[in-house]
Amino acid sequence: MKTRLLLITFFALGTAIAMGNSINKKTHSKLAEKYQLYKLQSKIKQLNAFNKSQSVTSASFLMLDSLNSYYKNESSWEASSKSYFLYNDNGTMQEQIHLYQNYDFETEAQYFMEEYKISFAYNSNNRITQEIYANKDTTAWLTSEITNYSYDNQGRITNISYLWDDEEKGNFEESARATITYGNNEKTMMFQYKDDQGNFVTEEKVIIRHTNNIPNTTLYYDTSDNGTLALEDSGAHTANTLGQIIEEKWYSIENESNTTGLALVSKYEYSYDNNGNPTLEKGFNLNNTQEWIATEAYQYDYDLEQTYADNYYNLPLSFMYMEYPETISNIPLVFQSGTDDNGSGIVMDYKEEFIYSETSTALKKLNDKHIIIYPNPASNYIVIKNIESNQQFNLYDLKGRLAISKTINNNDRITTTSIDKGIYVYTIQNESDLHKGHIIIK
């Protein structure tokens, strides 16, 4: 059973670390009620790769400006969400702001709305020490989760602490924690959660063994009914002559036909380009006739002209699903995933596109999304703020009839006394962007 498929009670909520919740990983029944253990292990890999890139300086570099997500609807791709990334003057990522595609069934209008954001803090070595998750509640950001990271003197992650907003107590309580220790060719991760009595209880343990810094074995232990840790899954990793993992086979005690030990249940195969970038990962399950059936696939495309270490100052969240992000040589452009849901073959039905720029344009884009119209509901007039000059404003009733059309500037007041009471759809258009929303006239 692959570690990426294992789930624990405490990581990543459903806030979508989000773009993560767009990818559907298969799990066996006992673990399906838990949150993703895989995310934690991949988060460690993600941070190690990120921290490695921070040690490289370049006179100029590309910033990850935005990330656009799509779902396949029959034969066409439809936008589902997007993220913008904000940086400080040193080019270090400070915030990721996620927006989702909202659909109004009454007006059939589609528009993006802010959903959550992640703020990053760093230590003097430019390693991430804290991530603060906040959800958008109407107009305010409400912090919902805080994750703290600690490192040893070699820059390796040693402790991760998760704090959630305790609404009853009115403060943030540590609800789960992870401890990572490093031995001779071995790494051990212990995962604990807080029980109803306020005590931290060990839930899972994962041991990853290496040869020449290349993983060869992963052992997964889960807490049994009597409260002791018992081996449940084991992974065997095979590398090529370049040290790249090309295959993983996973054995599980959960196989009903197995009564003597671990049984082979699944495998994953990995492909790389000439630069060492992971390009394709395929998952297979073993069926009742001992045949390998492809069940899932993950594909990555890169800009081979741009070097990761010189340009890429954080991994997009979907790359938490990349099993070996530390092998990336170039900056990613497109990520796709798919599953076989009906036995007819894998269909790639989810996609993310990564947009880069020498100077982040996210702040301008976010300001566009922060257009304010007040009062709403309105009686006699509305005021529009946070727009550029000479924007085209149109107001439609729910039957699509044009009620008001005019060119406006920032802070303009628009009289509404001449139109009937009801719900209206407004559009604000400039040369490149269209902003939509609703206004109630009472």
N, C-alpha and C positions, 0 to 999 in steps of 0.2 A: 504494500500500500504506500503510495508515494506521499512524502511529507507535504507536498503542496496541496494534497487533498484532505489533510487532517484538520480538524476544527477544534478550537478551544473557546472557553466561555468568555475570554476577556479581550480579544483584540479587535479593533477597528469598527466596532458597532455597526450600524448600518449607515453611518454617515458617508458612506461611499468614500472610505478613504477612497474612496469613492469611485472613481471610475472603475474601481474594482468590482462594484456590484453589477457591472454590465456583463461580466464573464461568468458563465455558469459551470463550476467545477463539479465533477461527480464524486459522491462519497458513499461509503457503505452506511447501513441504517443506524448503527450505534452512535456514530460520530455526527450524524446529520443534525442533531439538536444543539451542537456547539458552534461557536464562532471560529474563524479561521486561524488555526495554528500556522498554517503555511504562510499567512501574511506576515506573521511575526518573524519567521525564519527568513523570508525573502526581504523583509524590512532591514534585517541585519545586513544582508548582502547588498541591498540598495544603498544603505548608509556607508558601507565600506567602499563601494564604488564611487559614491558621491564625495566622500572625504578624500579619496585618492585623487580625484580630479581637482580638488581645491588646492592641492600642493603644486599644481602646474600654473604658471603665470604666462600670460600672453599679452602683447601690446594691444591687440584687438581680438574680440571673439564674438561669436553669435550667441544671442540670448534666446532661450525658448520663450517665445512671445505668447503663443496661445496653442491650445490643443482642442481640436474639434472631433466630436464623436458622432458616429452614424450607425444606424441599424439598417439591415437589408429588408426592404419591403417588396416582396416578389422579385422584380428585376432591377429595382432602383434603390439607391442609398438615400435615406432620410435622416436629416440632422436630429440628434437626440439631446446633446449637451455640448458645452464648451467650457474651457477654463482659460483664464488669463493669469499671467505671472508677473509679479512686481519685484523690482530689484532696488538695492541701495546704490549709492554712487560708486561703490567698489565692484559692482556687478554680481553681488551675492543675492540670491533669491530671498525675498522677505515674505511674500504672500502668494498663495494660489487662491483664486476666487473662481468658484464653480457656478455655472448657470445651467439650468435645464430648460428644455423646450416645452413650453406650456401651450395647451390647445384649448381654446374656448369652443365648446360644442354648440353654443347658441349662435355665435357669430362666425364660427369656422375660422377664427383668426389664430395664428401661431406666432409666438414671440418668446424670447428668452427671459427668464427671471432668475435672479440670484438665489442660490440655494444654501451654500455653505462656503466657508473660507478656512484656510489653514495658514497660520502665521508661524514663522520659523525664528528661533533664537540660536545663537552660536557662541562657542567659547573662544578663547584667544587663539586657538589653533584652527579656527574656522570650521569646527565640527558642530553638527547640529546637536544642541542640548535640550531643546524643547520644541514641541509642536502644539499649538493651541487651535482647537477646532471650534468653530462658531457657526451656528445656523442662523439664517436670515428670518426674522420674525417681523413681517410687514416692513418697517423701515429701520429696525435696529438689529445689530448682530448680538446674539446671545451665546456666550461660551458654553459648550456642552461637554467638552472633553479636553484633558491636558495629558500629554505624554512627555515624560522626562527621560533623558538618556545620559548614561555615565560611561566613561572610557578609562582604560588603563594607560600606563605611560607609553605604550606602543600604539596608542590610538585605536585599540580594539574595543568594541562595545562590551561592557560587562554587566550593566544593569539597565532595565527598562521598567518604568513605573507608570501605571495608568490611573488617572484620577477622573472620576465622573461627577457631574453635578448631582448632588443629593438634594432633591427638591424638599424633602421633609426636614432635613437639618439646615438647609439654606447655605451649604458650603460644598467644597469639593473634597471628596473622600477617595483615598487610594483604594481601588477595588481589585486590582490585579497587579502582578509584578512578574518579571522574568530575570533570571540570573544566568549569565553566560560565563563559563570558566574554560580556560585553555590549558591543555596538557600536552604531552609529547605526542604529536600527530593525532590529537583528539580534541574535539570541542563538545562540551556538554551544556545543554540548555534546560533549565528547570523552570516550570511554569506554575504559578500559584494564584489562587483567587481567595477572596475574603468570604468566609461563610457567614451564616446568620448570627453567629456569636461574636463576630468581629475578629476571628482568627484566620491567619493565612494558611491554606491547606494546599499541599502539592497535588496538582491535577495531572500533569504530564511531564515526561522527561524525554529528551531527544539527544542521542549521542551520534556525532558524525566523526568517523575515523578517516584519516588521510594517509596517503603515501606520497612523499615529495610534494606536499601541499595540494594534492589532487584527491577529492573525496573517493573512497572506495566502498564504504559501508555506512548506512544510516540505520540506527535502531530506535524504534519508537515504543515508549512504555506509557501505558494508560493506567489510571487508578482503577483497580478491580473493586468488586462489591464489598470485599473485606477491608478495603482501605489501603492495600499495598499496591505498589507499582508492579505491573506484569508486562512482559514483552508482548506486543500485539502485531507489530509490523516491522519489516526489515527490507531495506533497499540495497541492492548490489549495483555499483556504478562501474562502467567500463569506459576507459579513456583511449584515445588514439595516440600516436607517437608524438603529437604536439601537446599532449596534456589536456586535450579538450574532451569533455564527457560526451560520448556519442550514444550511450545506451544506459538505461536504468531498468532493472527488473525488480518488481515489488512483490513481496510475500506477506501473507496475512493469516492470522489465526482465526479470522472471521469467516473463513470458508466453511460452510456447513458440512461439506463432505470430508473435511479434514479433522481427524481426532487425535493425531499423533504429533502435530507441530505446524510450522508455517507452510502454507501452500502458495505456489506461484499464482498470482491473480491478474497482474497488469504489467505493462512496460511502457517506457517512453524512449523515443529516438530523437536525436538532435543532429542538425546540419549546420554548417558554417560556411561563410564565403572565404575568399583568399586572404582577407584581412583579419580573419578570426572572429568576425561578427556572427552571433547566432542568428540564423535566418529562418529556420523551420523547426518546430517541435511537434511531434505527433504522439498521441496517446492511444494505447491499445488495451483492450480487455480480453481475457482468455475465456472463451465460451465453453459450453458443456462438452463439445467434441474436441476440446484442446486446440482450437484454431484461434489465431490472433485476429481480432476485429477492431479496426480503427474507429475510435469514438470521438476524438477531439484533435484540433490542430491550432497552432499559433504561428503566425508568420510575421517577419520583420523585414522592412526595407530601409536602406540607409543612403545618406549622401556620402559617397566614397571620396569626395573632394574635401570634406570637412572632418578634421580629427576630433574625436570625442574629448580628449584631455585638454585641448586648447580652447574648445568652444562650449562644452556642455556642462552647465553649472547646477544641474540637478536632474534626476531621472523623473520622467512623467510617471504618474501613479500606476498606469497599466504595466509599466515595466517591473512592478512588484511581482508580476506573473511570469517574468522571464527568470528562468531557473538559475542562470549564470550571468548576471549583468556585469560582473567584473571583467568579462572577456570582451566587452564592447570596444571597438577601435574607432568607429566613425559615428556621427550623430544620426539618430533614427529619424526617418521621415514618415513611415506608415506602419501601423500595427493592425493585423487582422486576426480574428479568431472565429472558430466555428465548431459545431458538434454534429454528430449523427444522431438525430432524434427518432428516426423511424426505420433505420436499417437500410436506407437507400444511398448512403454515402455522406461524407462530411460536407456541410454547406457553410461557407464563410459568410457569416451574417452580422458581424460586428467589426467596426473599423475605427481607428483613431489616426488623425493626421496632425503632425507636429509642424508648427509654423515658427520660423526663426527670424530675427532681425538684429542688426548691429546695435540698435537702440530700442529698448522695449517700448512698444506703442500701447501696452496694456492700459496704462493710466488714462490715456485719451479714450480708449474704447470703453473703459469702465465709466468714465464721466458721461459718455453718451448713454450708457445704460442707467445712469443715475438722474435722468431727466425727471424733474419734479413738476407736477401739475396740481395746483391747489386753488381754492378749496375743492374737495371732491368727497362727497357730493357738493354741487355748486348751484347757486340760484340765479345770480345776476351776471357773474363774470368768472373767468379762470385766469390764472397767471402761470406762465411757463418759464421755468428756470433751468440753468445748466445746459443751454444750447448755444450753438454758434450763430452768427448773423445770417440773415437771409435764408431761413429754413421754410420749407413749404408745409403748412399746417392744413390738414383736412379733417373734417368731422362728419361721420356718417351715422345714420340711424341703423337699427338692426335689420332693416330691409335693404341696406346698401345705398340709400338715397343720400346725396351730398347735402349737408346742412350748412356748413361753413367751410370756406376755402380762402386762405390768405397767406401771404408771406410774413413771417414773424422774426423777431429778434429776441435775445435774452431778456427776461423779465417783462415781456409784453403782456398787457392785459387784453383779454378777448371777451367782448360782451356776448352773453348768451340769452338775453331777455327775449330775443326774437324767435327762439326755437321752443318746441314743445318739451314737456317733461318726459323723462325716460332715460334709457341707457344708450350711450353712444360709443362708437369706436373712433379713436383718433389715430392719425398717422402723422409723423414728423419726418420729413424726407430732406436729406442733403444730397451731395453729389454721389456718395458711396454707401450710405447707411439709411435704413428705414426703421423707425422706432414706432411700436404700436402699443395701444393700451385702451382702457375704458374710462369713461367719465359718466357720472350720474348727474342729470339735471333735475332738480326738484322744484 
